[in-house]
C-alpha cells in the first residue's frame, strides 16, 4: 500500500467516506493515523489481517499537530496541540461509530511545560480514565489529575511512587493498568524503569526492566503481547553489522527471590536494518526503518515475521508525514456523544 493512493482525499474529502465497518469483527485491525506536516487533514487507515485497506476514516482531529497517546477497546485518546496552548485540548474518538468527545480542561491555572499522560479501561470499575501528570511550578512539585469518562469529571490524586519519575509517551494499557517508560529525575544509566498505574485503585507502582537492557533506555518500547505487558529492546550486535530486537514478556510468578513478577525473553531477532518496532500483530512485528538513506524520499512501514524473520513492506509514506500506529485495534460500540470540537 503506497500513500499516493490515499492522497486523493486532499482534493475530494468524500472519496474515501465509506460506510462504517461491521462492529462484530472477531479479528483485530491495524490502525494507521497519519497527516502531512503542511496539511490540516488527518486520516485513519484501517487494515484487516491480510493487510488489505478496509477503509479510510475522515478524522475529526483538524489541527496542525496531534499526538495519540492512548488506545483502549477501540477508543483513541489524543492531544490537540496549539500555538499558544496554556492547557492541552484532549479528545476521545471512536473511529468505528464516528463519535468524538472533547474532554473538558482540568482545573489547572496554567500548565508550565509539557505533561505526561495515558488512557485506559478497567473492567473492575467499568470505566475509562485519562491520567495527566505534570509539574506544578506554583507549589514546586509534581501533580496528577485523573478524568473519568463515566462521571465526566477530573480529580486530583496522590502522586505516590511516581513523584520522582517522568513518564514517556506512548503509554500502553493492559489488564486494567496503564504503563509508561519512566525516567528518574536526574537520569543516568540505570535511572529508568516502568511505571504502572492501576486504573481502579488509582495507584502507581514502579517495575524494574530486564537487567540486561538497562543501558538501552532510548531503544526500548512497551507493547501488549498475548494480553500481557511486554517490551521490545533493540541494539547493535557485537560486530556492529546488524541489529538485534528482543521481545520480553512480563510473567507472573517467575521472578527470583520470591518476586511476584519477572521478565522472560521469548524472541530474539537479528536484522541488518535498524527497524523501530511499534507492536505485534498476528505474529508479526509492525515496524519502520529508523535510518532510511538521505536520498530516499519515502520510508517504509514493514512487518517482520517472528518465526521466519522475513521482512516485508506493506505501506510507504513520504518524508514529512506524522504517523501513529495502533496494533490490535478493536471496533467498539462505546458511546461518547458527538459534541462540537473546538480548535485550539
N, C-alpha and C positions, 0 to 999 in steps of 0.2 A: 504494500500500500504506500503510495507516494503522496505527499501532502498536496502536490499540484492538483490532484483530482478532487480535492475538497475546497479549493480556494474560490470556486465559482460563487460561493455564498457571499463573498465580499461585494459582488455586483448585484446579486439577487438573493436576499435573505430567505426567500421562500423555496429555493431549490431543494434544500435538504430537510424541509419541515415534514417529516414522515409521521404517521400515527405512532402513539406510544407503543413500546414493545410489550409483549404479553407479560403480565405480572406474576406468572406462575412458573417461570422457567426454573428448572432444577439445577441448571449449570450456571456457575458464576461467570460474570462478564469481566473483560478488561476495559478499563475506562481511561481514556486519554483526554485531558483537559488542556487545551493549547491556545495560544494567542501570539500574534505578531507584535513586536515591541512598538511599531509605528501605527498599529491599527487598534481601534476600540472594540473590535469584535472578538468574542470569546466563544469557543465551540467545545463540545463534549462528544468525543467519538467513542462508541461502544462496539467492542469486538466480541464475537462468540468464540467458543472453544476451538474452532478451526481457524481463528484469526481472520474471519470474514467481517467486513464492516456491517454491523447490524443497523446502525442509524447514526446520524449526526444531529445532536440536540442543540438548538439555539440556546445560548447561555444567558441568564439574567445578569451575569457579572460584567456590567458595562462600566469599565473604568480603565485607567492607564496601567494599573498593576494589581494583580490578585494573587493571594497565596492561599492554597488549600492546605489547611493544617490539621484536618481531621476527617475521618470517614468511618461510618458505623451503620450497619444494617441498611445500606442503600441511601443514607443521608450524608451530604457533604457539608462541612463547615469551613467557611472561607473568610479571610480578612480582605476588605477592600481598602486599598491604600489611596491616600490623597496627598496633595502637595503640602498642605499646612494642617494636617490632621492632628488635633490635640488628643482625641481619643479614637481608638480604632473602630471602624464600622465592620460589624460581623454579620454574616449571612448564613442561614441554614437553607439548603437547597435539596429538593428531591428531583433528580433528573427524570425519573420514570413518570411521576404524576405532574411534572412541570410546576410544582408549588415551590414558592420561595418565601422566606420569612426573615425580615431584617431584625436582628436581635437588638433590644434597647441598650443604650450605653450604661455601663455600670456607674455607680455613684462615686466617681473619682474626679477630683477637681481638675487635675492635669496629669498627663502621663509624660514624664520626662524620659526620653529614650524609647527603647522598644519594649515589647512584652513577650513572654513565653506563654504558650497555650496548648490546649488539647481538647479533644471532643470524643465522647464515647457513651455507651449504653450499659446499664446494669440491670440484669434480669431480676435481681433481688428486690430493687425498689421500683422496677418497671419505669425507668426514667432515663432520658438523655440529658447529659450535663456538659457544659463548657467550662474549662478551667483557664483562668487568666492569672499569671504570675508576673509581678512587676516590682520595681524598686521605687518605693515612695520616698522622694527626697525631702519631703516635709518632716517626716518622722525618722528618716535615715535608716530604714530597714525594709526588707522585702515583705510584700503583702500578697495574699492570694484571695481571689474572689471567684465564686462559682455560680454559674447560671443554670437554672433548672428549666427544662422545656415544659414540664408539667405545670409548674407554678407561674412561669414567665418572669421570675424574679432573680436578682443577684443577691448573694450574701457573702460576707467576709468570713473566712475560716482561718484556723491556726496554721501557721507555716510548718511547724514541726521540724522534722529532719531535713526538709528541703531548704531551710534557712540559708545555708552557705553554699548552695548549688544553683547554677544557672542551667536552664533547660534548653535543649537544642531541637529545633524543628527538623524533620516532621515527627509527630507523635503517632504511635500506633495503639490500637485498642484490641484487647482480647480478654475474654472471661471476666468481664465486669471491671477491668482496670485499664488505665491509660499509662503508657510507658514512653519515656524520653531517654535520649542520651544526656547525661548530666555532667557538668564540669565544675569542679570545686573552684571557688573564687581564689584566684592566685595561680591556677593552672599547674603546670609542671607534669612530668612523666608520672603516671600512676594517679593523677589527680582527677580522673573521670570515673564515672560509674553509671549505672542505670537507675533511673528514678521511676518508681511506681506510685500511682495514685488510685486508691480504692474508691470507686465512684459511689458505692453505697455508704461506706463508713466515712468518706471524705478525709482520708488519712494518707500521708506519704510514707513510703518505705524506700530505702536505698539497697540496691542489689549489686554486688561486685560482678564485673565482667569476667570472662575466662582469663586466667592469669597470663596465658601465652600471648594475648593480644593487647596487653596494657599499653604497649608502645605504639600502637597503631590507631589512636583515637580518631584521627581525621579520615581513616579508611574503614570505619565500621558503620553499619546501619542496622536498624531494627526492622523486624518483619514478623508476620504471623505465619507459622508453618504447622499444618495439621492441628489447628486450634490451640497452638502453644506459642509462647514467646520465643522468638528465635533471633539470631543475629548473623549478619554477614561480616566477615573480616577479609580484607584483601591487602596483599603486599607483594613486593617483588620477590622472585625466587632467589635462591642463594647465588646463582650465576648471573643475576640481573638480566636474563634474556627472556623471561616470561613473568607472568603474574599468577598468583595463587589466590583463589577465592575459597574460603572455608565457610561452611554452614554449621552454626552451633544452635542447639535446641535446649531450652531450659526444661529439665526433667524433675519430677517430684521424687524425693527420697533417695537420690544417688550421691548426695554431697558427702564429703569426708567429715570426720569428727562430729557425726550426728547432725549435720546440717540438713534442713528440710528440703532444700533445693540444690541443684547443681547443673553445670553445663556439660553437654555431651556433643562432641563433634561428629556429625553423621555424614558429611560430604567434604571432599577436598578436590577442587578442580583447577587444573593448570591451563592457562591460555596465553597466547603471545600478545593479545590485545589488552589494553588497560580498560577493562569494562567496569562500569559503575552499576552494581545490581540494585534494582528497585524492589523486587519481591519475587515470589514464586507463584506460578500459575500453571496448573495441570502438569506438574513435574518438570517445569522449565523455568529457568531464571530469566526474568524480563530485565534487560539492561541496555545501556547505551555506551558508545565508545567515548572514553574520557579525554583522549588525545587524538582527535582526527587531524590529518595533515593540514597545515596552514592554507594550502592551495585548494583544499576541499571546501566547497560552499554548502555542503549538506552533511548532516550527521545521522547515523542510523539508530533506530531502536531495534534491538535484537532479542532473540530467545536462545538461551543456552541450555541444552538438554542435560539434566543431572546425571543420566545414565550413560549416554553415548558421548557427551561433551561436544556434540555438534553445535555450531553456531550458525544461525540463520537470521537474516534481516527481514522484518515484516513491515517496517514503516521507515520513511526518511523525512526529515524536516530540514528546512534551510536554516542557516545560522540566523540568530536574531529572534528565534521563537522561544517563548517560555512554555514549559511543558510540566504538567503534573500527571503522575501515573498512579492509578489505584488498581491494585490487583485484587481479584476475587470480589468484585463489586456485585452486590445482590440487589435485585429490584425490590422496592418496598412500597407498601401502601400507607406508611406512617403519615398522618395528616399534619400539615404545618399551617395552612391558612394563607392564601395569597394576600399580600399587602403591598402597598406602594414601596418601591425600593428607592431610597434617596441616594443621590450621587454625593460623594464627599466634596 
